[in-house]
Each structure stands twice: as structure tokens, then as C-alpha cells.
Amino acid sequence: MQYQTENRAWSKQLRDRGNALVNSRLANEISQEDYLASRKIAREDALECQRRAAILDAQIARCSVRPLLHAN
């Protein structure tokens, strides 16, 4: 559960950084090239975060099923 909480916090950080990136681009504080490069990295991070969330969800589901199997 601790890892799940940490992953959710990371996900929130990624969303916040994405919003800040869009705002920086809209305010012309960064170039189109820098924006695109940063978005590529942000997409990769978001995919990794989603992958970890799926793994954690699967592990939690397995742990919650095992006690039921031993009860019978």
C-alpha cells in the first residue's frame, strides 16, 4: 500500500509538471522544440507511472485473494 501511495503522489507531480509545462509554452517562456522534448519525457514518465500502478494493483489483488484461498 505504501508503494501505491507513493505512485499516486508521483502521478500527481507528473500532472502538475505537465500543467506547468503547458502554461510555460502558452506564455512563450519556452520554445516549441523544448516543449516537445519535455512532453516526450513527460509521456514516458506517465507510461511508467501507469505501468507501476498496474503492477501494484495486480499484486494487491493477489494478496487479497490468497487469504480467501486459505480459508477453505
Steps between C-alpha positions, in 0.01 A plus 500: 500500500793733569626458143152571369485823701843602372401424141183709534709789635736462204202503264379825654848651462504397134162665440613817677821512294299443182271789583797725577660398171189589301473832682866576426447430133182708483686789663780458242751435778637194319548417134289254303800265478556507877129448556488197270810346658356551847163355397675189368672447835173571682318238290770242577475578871121476491516162326745373762275628777200321345704181459600508866141568606381196305767281660414625848128447440567143385716428804239640735230292331711184535564570868132551570405176321752278683335529845174388342667193352645401837165545678350198322 
